[in-house]
Amino acid sequence: MSGIPFHLRNPGGGPNCNPGGDDYRRPAGGSGSAPAQSYHGRDNRGEGRGPGGQGSDNIKPFTQRGGADLSDRVQRIEDQLQQSYESEGRATAQAPDARSRFPHRPGYGTPRLDAKTEKPVPPFPLWTNYFELKLAADQDLTLYRYNINIAADAAGRQPTGRKLRRIFELLIEEHFAPRKEQIATDFKSMLVCKSDLKIEEKQKLAIKYRAEKEDEPGPRSPTYHLEFYPRVLPVSELVAHITSPNANSDPGAKEEVIQALNVVLGHHPKASTDVVTVGANQHFAREPDPTETWKLGAGLIALRGYFMSVRPAACRLLVNVQLKHAPFYQAGPLVRLIQDHQQVNNEKFVALEKFLKGVRVEVTHIVNKNKSGEIIPRIRTIFGLAAPEDDPEKKQDEKKKGKKDRTSPTGPILVPKLGANSLEVKFYPGGLQDTSAPESTTASRSDEKKGGGKAPAPPTRKHGDDLPKDKAISVFEFFRRVHGIKLQYPNLPVVNVGNQQRPIYLPAEVCVVLPCQLSRTKLSESQAGIMTKVAVRKPTENLQAITTSGPRVLGFRENYLNPTLASLTCSLENTKMIAVPGRRLPGPPVQYEKFPRKQGLIETQGENWHMGSKEVVDGKTLPTWTWLWISVDGYPEPWRDSKAWYDNIDRFCKTLGDTGVKWPRPLDHRHQCFLPWNGANLDRTLDSSFDEVIGLQEKPRLLLVILPNVENSLRNQIYNRVKLLGDVRRGIHTICVVNSKFAKMEKNKNVQYFANVALKFNLKLGGTNQSLSASRLGVIGEGKTMVVGIDVTHPSPNSASTAPSVAALVASVDGKLAQWPAEIQLQAAREEKVSALCDMLKLSLKRWQVKNTVYPENILVYRDGVSEGQYNMVLDHELPLLRKACEETYPANGPQPNFTIVVVGKRHHTRFYPVKEQDGDRNMNPLNGTTVDRGITEPRSWDFFLQSHTALQGTARPAHYFVLQTAVDALEELTHNMCYLFGRATKAVSIPPPVYYADLVCERARCYLSKVFDPSDNERHAQQVNTNDVIIHRDLKESMFYI
């Protein structure tokens, strides 16, 4: 029986490359990129730009045997396909492909001219973290895919997690054992095989569940019914499509074939006992090399793993491999995990419960073995700590009937507090079942000595026998009398491995934490710092990891095939990455006013610059303003006396003037706000301070807030409250700075920091900091195109259950791209489509009309945050809402605007690495302006990768742009030039301003709703959302309040 024949190979050489530092979640702007010379990110409120990373002059490009030859075969197909479009009269991108909803690529860009010779600069090779997936020359290559629906068991429980995986293991073992090596599965809903399994449409198979290592199902084991939906997938049709130069070739079942190939490639790491899979395609070694494990403290470790995914491209299928880093729970005794956590967090039981919730443990106090003498593992999931509200179902039924708590043998559970220990938690033994038994049991007790096994402390009687039925007994006493175990750590909290209605209490010392469990809890400041150091690595180090340990984990290293692929008649020629051609777009000159003012515009060159003798293009007059100094008991202040502070303020005011912002003296009032060391009564104290400011004889328009240099958690609480008060409740602009940063001017240090704060002042006041000549902005420079940025932020795993998703929209008001007022709307949690988009755009259109007297002729939309599977959602749902907004706003029977929609991807897994030293920066990242639009892109669609920034440390992550709708052809250069107009930075940033600003608006909304997005460790129950907390005060509504 033949399998799935394919090879992983490199067509003409190409190295293993992968980013390492960019796999850990970082602020918008791309991993490895620094904040844009002022705060961006939630852990450094008000700190502004940090010092940045240091490069090394000794870093050399990554090399690999075979060289970096670019594939002539791929380029030939790309060029022929472009000629096919031209021959059909579809030379522009505005005519969608006959078989696609999306516009096709208008071309591959114009090579820039050499400054000296004025000749076109040829493309340069770049390594990229892709391998070629070579399918065998089989004209009729076909895969059989079986989607499987699994009905709930008799009790109505739908299988998930480990149980779902076990059902697929039993399915293959019991029904397809002879073909086991030929079948791939995702262990969730799908089987893929090279041959037909002879399963009909809607055919059902029954699986009687038995746990791992059980000999037979037990009498109470559930039965699951599986319903099959087969689909024949002709892979050869997709191969013919991607190798065809015909613009109208049929892609066949393209998405389904790619999905099936991903199942095939991912089967080995998912099936391996040596690898653990997180999500769909992130794989981590279960016992990693010590050099790839790091202690984070408080019970967590960091592991390095690998992402893998199949991608279609011109003339070939590719496998994208990327480094991933993630925090995991420390495996071993639960006692140690709790102690490690409490050593850092003291006895914060709400935090401990959140930390332990969902952790899987193996229970050890009762041992069962199968007929072969193997121990049958009994796995339980921690629901939480023992809590007073834990309420057995019978007790709840009685409460509904109005009866009092019972004191009979089945009386109430007695839990005095959250985190109660084994001496404090008590219950009535009457009616107890052996809740520690496995899910289905046919095993013998270890004290029956089967297989030579013997428990070190076998139970002396049946579970609950000879115990008083009318007297409460503690967990400590229960384990001593029933299981013969005297607990050594009786003061540790008892864990609940049942649920609130049917609690099952266990002491920590009879639980062992299973290895490789991902932690989704919020990292502490210290843990996040270590995690960042682990993830931010030199590009060459990442490349080395992918070429060595990566293939070992994923199962396709050179000269070796994992058993699954080998049985499917696969072969592997090598494990070298491919090379692709790159181009470098020149940066535009950025315009400022020459200092002193009225001497004309001056232009800067390069991807970063300092203000120096420059003033902002349009400096606004700062009206009434003042400052608020927030101090926390126990934390020293950087100023020795009031004179030093006022000298600091004077120097700052001078910098405002030098930057071009006109300012009066700040209003005088009692400027200091005092908080206790633990932040008690924080909201009330800050509210009072703001009321004093608002109550001044002349209400200030802007408040400079000096934050204390305290730990991030407390500083974030202060920052969040300040922004809620200023933006929403009191209507006053606030700019936050950290006292230690602000005080450096006392020694004439960090002048650029003051200048960056001044840039924020000017933007909030409606000014223009920098500009580009109209010719550099193409159709935007004509003043008839409005640019829009849209983003949606979702609750994190640590957010309260009541947390919503938040949609943000920013829009330009003229062709200068300086001011971007914003709209915020709440919507259902984790809903990506923006339901209120019509109303949000209407408000932006009215702003444009007020500023320009007419409505825009073109609207260029940059949509952030959507995955490839949601592209159609944008066209089907969001584009009609945008059009509706225009129909309801523009004059009746008048022309409607042309729309261009570009999806911006920041969280993709593609990275590039220079082959030649002259094509890289000092860290051996590509130079800023590097763009790639061929070699790994799909030639029938219009997408490109653009790295417009310079990463200060780590591996640079380019942004990915995919065009869904277009009325503009020249998007690459236009997008790159816009990255020089991020108003609070003096550098080119990694994504264009509308995307960056929309992301900032989402982050600001999370500040307003921090009590549900980032609840305190002391809050166990979810708070309700106050929708008024995202309604911006009328005095700030038309401004860039979020900057």
KOLLO-747298 format. One record per residue (C-alpha): residue in three letters; x, y, z. Coordinates in steps of 0.2 Angstrom, whole numbers, plus 5000, padded with zeros to 4 digits. Each point is the difference from the previous one (the first is absolute). Layout:
<sites>
ALAXYZ ...
</sites>
This chain:
<sites>
MET500050005000 SER500850164994 GLY500150155012 ILE500150194997 PRO501550034989 PHE500950165002 HIS501750075004 LEU500650155010 ARG501350084990 ASN500950164995 PRO500050044982 GLY501650094999 GLY500750025017 GLY499450105014 PRO500350005019 ASN499049975015 CYS499450165007 ASN498850055013 PRO499850145012 GLY500149965018 GLY499850175008 ASP498450044991 ASP498949845005 TYR499650085017 ARG498650125001 ARG500650184999 PRO499250174996 ALA499450044983 GLY501450054989 GLY500749834998 SER501049885011 GLY501750055002 SER499650184997 ALA500150135013 PRO498650125006 ALA499950154989 GLN501050125011 SER498650015012 TYR499049885010 HIS499249864991 GLY499649845010 ARG499149975016 ASP501449975012 ASN501050164999 ARG498750145003 GLY500750174996 GLU501849954998 GLY500150054982 ARG501449924989 GLY501249895009 PRO501849994996 GLY499849874986 GLY501149854996 GLN501850004995 GLY500649924984 SER501649914997 ASP501250054987 ASN500649824999 ILE498449924995 LYS500149914983 PRO498749944989 PHE499349825001 THR500849884988 GLN499449834994 ARG500749884988 GLY499350004983 GLY500050194999 ALA498550124998 ASP499549984982 LEU498450074995 SER498849894991 ASP499950044982 ARG498549884999 VAL499050105012 GLN500450174992 ARG499649934983 ILE498249955005 GLU499850165009 ASP500550104985 GLN498949904988 LEU498550015011 GLN500250195000 GLN500150004981 SER498449905000 TYR499150135009 GLU500750144988 SER499549904985 GLU498249995006 GLY499950195003 ARG500149985019 ALA501750095002 THR499350105016 ALA499649925016 GLN498250075000 ALA499349864990 PRO499949855012 ASP500649834994 ALA498649904991 ARG500149865014 SER500450115015 ARG499150145009 PHE501650095003 PRO500950124987 HIS501549934992 ARG501850065001 PRO500350154988 GLY501949965000 TYR501549975010 GLY500650185003 THR501250114992 PRO501849985004 ARG500750165009 LEU501450094991 ASP501850005007 ALA500450185006 LYS501750004992 THR499749904983 GLU498250044998 LYS499849824995 PRO498749885006 VAL500549915016 PRO499849814998 PRO499049905013 PHE501149925014 PRO499849835007 LEU499249975017 TRP499949845010 THR498249975007 ASN499449875012 TYR499149894987 PHE500449834993 GLU499349934984 LEU498849865001 LYS500349894985 LEU498549904995 ALA500449844989 ALA499750014982 ASP498349915001 GLN498750064988 ASP498649935010 LEU500650045018 THR498550005011 LEU499750015019 TYR498549945009 ARG499450115013 TYR498749955013 ASN499250145011 ILE499349925016 ASN498650065011 ILE500049935018 ALA498350005009 ALA500050035019 ASP499949865011 ALA498449945009 ALA500350135014 GLY500150144987 ARG501850035002 GLN501050044984 PRO501749935000 THR501550125000 GLY501850015003 ARG500949835005 LYS498349904999 LEU499850064982 ARG501749954995 ARG499849835008 ILE498449974990 PHE501050034984 GLU501449885006 LEU498649875004 LEU499250034983 ILE501649964991 GLU500549865011 GLU498349914999 HIS499450034982 PHE501650044990 ALA501449915008 PRO500749924984 ARG500150184993 LYS500650095015 GLU501750054993 GLN499150084984 ILE498750105010 ALA500350185006 THR498850095012 ASP499950165009 PHE499349915015 LYS498550125000 SER498949984985 MET500949924985 LEU500849854992 VAL501150014984 CYS500649854990 LYS500749964983 SER498849864997 ASP498149995002 LEU499549935017 LYS498349954993 ILE499050115011 GLU498350064994 GLU499250175002 LYS499350025017 GLN500549835005 LYS500249975019 LEU501249915011 ALA499949975018 ILE501550025012 LYS499849935018 TYR501250115010 ARG501449935010 ALA501450105008 GLU501849994995 LYS500849835005 GLU498349925005 ASP499749834994 GLU498150014997 PRO498750135002 GLY499250015017 PRO498149975003 ARG499750195001 SER501150054986 PRO499150124987 THR499749954982 TYR500450134987 HIS499250004983 LEU501050064985 GLU499250064984 PHE501150014984 TYR500050124986 PRO501349944987 ARG500750124986 VAL501249954986 LEU501350134998 PRO501050004983 VAL501650075005 SER500650004982 GLU498850134996 LEU500850125012 VAL501749964994 ALA499550034982 HIS499250175005 ILE501650065009 THR501149954986 SER498950074986 PRO500450174992 ASN498150014995 ALA499150145009 ASN498449905000 SER500649835006 ASP498949915012 PRO500749995018 GLY498849855004 ALA499749975018 LYS501550115005 GLU499650055018 GLU499549825004 VAL501549924992 ILE501150125010 GLN499149965016 ALA500249814997 LEU501950024996 ASN500150095017 VAL499249865009 VAL501349884991 LEU501550105005 GLY499450035018 HIS499549825003 HIS501749955006 PRO500350135013 LYS498249985006 ALA500149815002 SER501850005007 THR500149975019 ASP501650114999 VAL499150154994 VAL498650115007 THR498950104988 VAL499350175005 GLY498550064989 ALA500049934983 ASN501850014994 GLN501250055014 HIS501149865006 PHE501149995015 ALA501249865005 ARG499349915016 GLU501849985007 PRO500950144992 ASP501950035000 PRO500550095015 THR500650144989 GLU498250034994 THR499250015017 TRP500050155012 LYS499350035017 LEU498850155001 GLY499749985019 ALA498449985010 GLY499749834993 LEU500250034981 ILE501349964987 ALA500350064982 LEU500249874986 ARG500550024982 GLY498949924987 TYR499650014982 PHE498550054989 MET499749914983 SER498850044986 VAL499849964982 ARG499850154988 PRO499750014981 ALA501150104989 ALA500550024982 CYS500549844993 ARG500249915017 LEU499349965017 LEU501050065014 VAL500149965019 ASN500250145011 VAL501049975016 GLN500250125014 LEU500750015018 LYS498750025014 HIS500350035018 ALA498749985014 PRO499849985019 PHE499649835007 TYR499649935017 GLN501549925009 ALA499649815000 GLY500149905016 PRO499250005017 LEU498650135002 VAL500750045017 ARG501550074992 LEU499050104987 ILE498950085014 GLN501550045011 ASP501050084985 HIS498550104996 GLN499750065018 GLN501850045003 VAL499750144988 ASN498250045003 ASN499849965018 GLU498349945005 LYS499050084986 PHE498849864998 VAL499050084986 ALA501650024990 LEU500549825004 GLU498349944994 LYS500150094984 PHE501749934998 LEU499549815003 LYS498450004991 GLY500049884985 VAL501749925006 ARG499949814997 VAL500749895014 GLU500249815002 VAL499349945016 THR501149885010 HIS499149955016 ILE499149854992 VAL501049894988 ASN499149894987 LYS501049894987 ASN499549914985 LYS500249824996 SER501850034994 GLY500450085017 GLU500150184993 ILE499350145010 ILE498550084993 PRO500250185001 ARG498550105008 ILE500050174994 ARG499050145007 THR499850194996 ILE500150135014 PHE498450105000 GLY500650115014 LEU500350015019 ALA498849945013 ALA498850155002 PRO498550045011 GLU498850014985 ASP500449824995 ASP498249925001 PRO499649824996 GLU498549984989 LYS498949925014 LYS500350155011 GLN499650124985 ASP498449914997 GLU499550025018 LYS500450195000 LYS498850014985 LYS498749935011 GLY500350125014 LYS500749875012 LYS501450035012 ASP501849924999 ARG500049825006 THR501049935013 SER499649824996 PRO501249884993 THR499950094983 GLY500150175008 PRO500950154994 ILE501950024995 LEU500850115012 VAL501350124992 PRO500450155011 LYS500950104987 LEU500850004982 GLY501649905002 ALA499549905015 ASN501349865004 SER499749825003 LEU499750035019 GLU498750134996 VAL499049924986 LYS498749885007 PHE498649904994 TYR498749865004 PRO500649834994 GLY498349934997 GLY499649954983 LEU501750034993 GLN500649914984 ASP501849964996 THR500250164990 SER501949964997 ALA499649854989 PRO500450004982 GLU498850054987 SER499749814996 THR500849875010 THR500449814997 ALA501650015010 SER500549915016 ARG500450095016 SER501950015002 ASP499849915017 GLU499549854991 LYS501849984994 LYS499649974982 GLY501550024989 GLY501150015015 GLY499450175004 LYS499750065018 ALA499450175006 PRO501150085013 ALA498450055010 PRO498549904995 PRO498350055006 THR499549915016 ARG498149994996 LYS498850054987 HIS499850184996 GLY499050075014 ASP499749845010 ASP500050015019 LEU499950195000 PRO498750095010 LYS498650054989 ASP499350145011 LYS501750095004 ALA501050114988 ILE501849944997 SER501450104993 VAL501049964984 PHE501549975011 GLU499149885011 PHE499249914985 PHE501649974991 ARG500849935017 ARG498649885004 VAL499449954982 HIS501650004990 GLY501349985014 ILE500950164995 LYS500550135013 LEU500250164990 GLN501650095002 TYR499450164994 PRO498350025009 ASN500150194999 LEU500050014981 PRO498350054991 VAL498949854995 VAL499649994981 ASN498449974992 VAL500149884985 GLY498149994998 ASN499050164998 GLN499050125010 GLN498449895000 ARG500949835002 PRO501750045009 ILE501349875002 TYR501350055013 LEU501849945000 PRO501650065010 ALA501450064989 GLU501249865005 VAL499049864991 CYS500150104983 VAL501450014988 VAL499950134986 LEU500249934983 PRO501450074989 CYS499850124985 GLN498450095005 LEU499950184993 SER499750135012 ARG498850144995 THR500150105016 LYS500750184999 LEU501850005003 SER500850115013 GLU501250144996 SER501449895004 GLN499449854990 ALA499650114985 GLY501750075001 ILE500849835000 MET498849944986 THR500550154989 LYS501949965002 VAL499749824996 ALA499050054984 VAL501050144994 ARG501549924991 LYS501250044986 PRO499349954983 THR501549884997 GLU499649915016 ASN498249974995 LEU500649934983 GLN501149885009 ALA498649945011 ILE498849974986 THR501349904990 THR500549895015 SER498749975014 GLY498550064990 PRO500149854987 ARG500249885015 VAL498450065008 LEU499050014984 GLY500649834993 PHE500850044983 ARG501950035004 GLU501249964986 ASN500349814997 TYR498549955011 LEU498249984998 ASN498849985014 PRO499149834999 THR498350084995 LEU500850094985 ALA501149854995 SER498549895000 LEU499250124988 THR501549974988 CYS500750185002 SER501850054998 LEU501050145006 GLU501450084989 ASN500650135013 THR499450125013 LYS500750164993 MET498950154999 ILE499650104984 ALA500650164994 VAL498950144993 PRO500450164991 GLY499850175010 ARG499950184995 ARG500450155010 LEU498850154999 PRO500850175003 GLY499550105015 PRO499150174997 PRO500850165006 VAL499050055016 GLN499650195002 TYR500150115015 GLU500150195003 LYS501750065001 PHE500550085018 PRO499650135003 ARG498350014992 LYS499650094983 GLN501749944992 GLY499149874989 LEU499849814999 ILE501549895002 GLU500149824996 THR500849855009 GLN500749844992 GLY500149835007 GLU498949885010 ASN500250105017 TRP500550175005 HIS500050125015 MET499150175001 GLY501650095003 SER499750184992 LYS498349954993 GLU498350065005 VAL498449914996 VAL499150054984 ASP498550075009 GLY500350045018 LYS498450045010 THR499850115015 LEU499949915016 PRO498550095010 THR499849985018 TRP500949855007 THR500749945017 TRP500949845007 LEU499649875013 TRP501349915009 ILE499549835007 SER501149935014 VAL499949835009 ASP500549975018 GLY501749915001 TYR500650054983 PRO501350144999 GLU499850154989 PRO501450054987 TRP499950185005 ARG501050065016 ASP498850155003 SER498750114992 LYS501250114991 ALA500849854991 TRP498249954994 TYR499650184994 ASP501750014991 ASN499549834992 ILE498350074994 ASP500950164993 ARG501149904990 PHE498649904993 CYS499050154996 LYS501550074990 THR500149834990 LEU498150034996 GLY500550174993 ASP501549934991 THR498949874992 GLY498750134993 VAL498749985014 LYS499550175007 TRP499649995019 PRO499550115014 ARG500649975018 PRO499049855008 LEU498650045012 ASP500550005018 HIS499149895012 ARG500449865013 HIS500949894988 GLN500349845010 CYS499049855002 PHE500549875014 LEU499649814999 PRO500449875013 TRP501349874995 ASN498649864996 GLY499050124989 ALA498549995013 ASN498650124995 LEU500950044984 ASP498450044990 ARG499350125013 THR501650095003 LEU500350034981 ASP498250054998 SER500250135013 SER501650074993 PHE499250014982 ASP498550095008 GLU501250135008 VAL500850034983 ILE498350024991 GLY499550125014 LEU501350124996 GLN499550184996 GLU500449964982 LYS499849814995 PRO501749944992 ARG499949934983 LEU501549885003 LEU500749915016 LEU501849945000 VAL499949855012 ILE501749955009 LEU499849815004 PRO501049925014 ASN501449884996 VAL499149855008 GLU499749824994 ASN499149994984 SER498449925008 LEU499750165011 ARG500650124987 ASN498849924987 GLN498550025012 ILE500550195002 TYR500250024982 ASN498349924996 ARG499150105012 VAL500850164994 LYS499549974982 LEU498249955005 LEU499850165010 GLY500850114986 ASP499349934984 VAL498349955006 ARG499450075016 ARG500850185002 GLY500550044982 ILE501850065002 HIS501549944990 THR501349905010 ILE501849964996 CYS500949885012 VAL501850005003 VAL501049905013 ASN500950105013 SER501749914998 LYS499950044981 PHE499450175002 ALA501450055012 LYS501449954989 MET500050184993 GLU500650055017 LYS501749954993 ASN499750054982 LYS499749824995 ASN498749934989 VAL499550164990 GLN499249894987 TYR498849935013 PHE499350185004 ALA499950034981 ASN498949844998 VAL498950065014 ALA499850164991 LEU499549914984 LYS498549925010 PHE499550185007 ASN499950064982 LEU499049864993 LYS498850015014 LEU499750184997 GLY499749964981 GLY501750054993 THR501049924986 ASN501849945005 GLN500749944984 SER499549994982 LEU500449934983 SER499950094983 ALA498449974991 SER500949904986 ARG500649875013 LEU498249965005 GLY499349964983 VAL498250014999 ILE499950055018 GLY501050164996 GLU498650064989 GLY499050035015 LYS498549904994 THR500449845009 MET499549965018 VAL501049865009 VAL499249895013 GLY500749885012 ILE498949865008 ASP500549885014 VAL499149895013 THR500749955017 HIS499449845009 PRO500049945018 SER501549915005 PRO500049835009 ASN500250105017 SER498650124996 ALA498349995010 SER498649904992 THR499150164998 ALA501350094989 PRO499450054983 SER501050024983 VAL500450184996 ALA500050074982 ALA500950154995 LEU500150114985 VAL501150154996 ALA499950114985 SER501050144992 VAL499250174998 ASP501150064986 GLY501449964988 LYS501450045013 LEU499649845010 ALA500450095016 GLN498450005010 TRP499049835003 PRO498450025011 ALA499349835006 GLU498449915003 ILE499849865013 GLN498649875001 LEU499749855011 GLN499549834992 ALA499749825005 ALA501649925007 ARG501149924987 GLU499050064985 GLU501250064987 LYS498850084988 VAL499650195004 SER498150015002 ALA499950195002 LEU501250044986 CYS498650104991 ASP499750125014 MET501950015003 LEU500550054983 LYS498550134998 LEU500750105014 SER501849994992 LEU499250064983 LYS499250155008 ARG501750055008 TRP500849994983 GLN498550114992 VAL500250135014 LYS501950024997 ASN499949984981 THR498250064995 VAL499849854989 TYR500049815004 PRO501549904994 GLU500149924983 ASN501049855006 ILE500049905016 LEU501649905004 VAL499749885014 TYR501349905009 ARG499249865010 ASP501049935014 GLY499749845010 VAL499149884988 SER500749834995 GLU500049934982 GLY498449905004 GLN499150175003 TYR500450094984 ASN498349954993 MET499250075016 VAL500850174997 LEU499350004982 ASP498349925004 HIS499650105017 GLU501150155002 LEU500250074983 PRO498150014998 LEU499950095016 LEU501350124994 ARG499050034984 LYS498450025010 ALA500950145010 CYS500450094984 GLU498349984992 GLU499250075016 THR501250155001 TYR500550054982 PRO498850114990 ALA498549904992 ASN500449954982 GLY501750065001 PRO501649894997 GLN500649885014 PRO501849985005 ASN501249874994 PHE500549885013 THR501749915003 ILE500149885014 VAL501749935006 VAL500149875013 VAL501650025011 GLY500749855008 LYS501250025015 ARG499949835008 HIS500549894985 HIS501549895001 THR501150054985 ARG501750085003 PHE501450054988 TYR501950005002 PRO501350074989 VAL501249894991 LYS501350134997 GLU500750125013 GLN499650164990 ASP498249965000 GLY499849995019 ASP500150115015 ARG501349985014 ASN498949865008 MET499849924983 ASN498250044998 PRO499550074983 LEU500250184997 ASN498450115003 GLY499050014984 THR500349824995 THR498549934991 VAL499649834993 ASP498649974988 ARG500549844991 GLY500749835004 ILE498949965015 THR498450104995 GLU498649944989 PRO500150084983 ARG498250004997 SER499750115015 TRP500750175005 ASP501049985016 PHE501750065005 PHE501250005016 LEU500750175005 GLN501350035014 SER499950195001 HIS500950015017 THR501749965007 ALA499949885015 LEU501150065014 GLN500249825006 GLY499449824997 THR499349954983 ALA499150124990 ARG498249954995 PRO499350084984 ALA498250044998 HIS499049904987 TYR498850104989 PHE498549914991 VAL499050104988 LEU498149965000 GLN499350144990 THR500950144991 ALA499950164990 VAL501950035002 ASP501449914991 ALA501550085009 LEU499849935018 GLU501749945005 GLU500950174999 LEU498550095007 THR499949895015 HIS501950015003 ASN500050194999 MET498550015012 CYS501149915013 TYR501050165002 LEU498550105006 PHE499749925017 GLY499850165009 ARG500849965017 ALA501549924993 THR501650064991 LYS500349844991 ALA499149894987 VAL498949885009 SER499549824995 ILE498250034995 PRO499150154992 PRO499350135012 PRO498149954998 VAL500449835006 TYR501150065014 TYR498850135006 ALA498549874999 ASP501049895011 LEU500450145012 VAL498150045001 CYS499649815004 GLU501450015014 ARG499250155007 ALA498349925001 ARG500849865009 CYS500650135013 TYR498350075002 LEU499349825003 SER501549945009 LYS498949925014 VAL499449874988 PHE501449994988 ASP501349995013 PRO499249965017 SER500950015016 ASP500749845008 ASN498850045014 GLU498550004989 ARG499249834999 HIS498350044993 ALA499850094983 GLN499550195000 GLN498750064988 VAL500550114986 ASN499550185000 THR499750054982 ASN500150195005 ASP501949975004 VAL500449994981 ILE499050164995 ILE501350144998 HIS499750165008 ARG499350134988 ASP501450125004 LEU501349874993 LYS498949914987 GLU500850094985 SER501849985005 MET501349865001 PHE499649975018 TYR500849834999 ILE501850054995 
</sites>
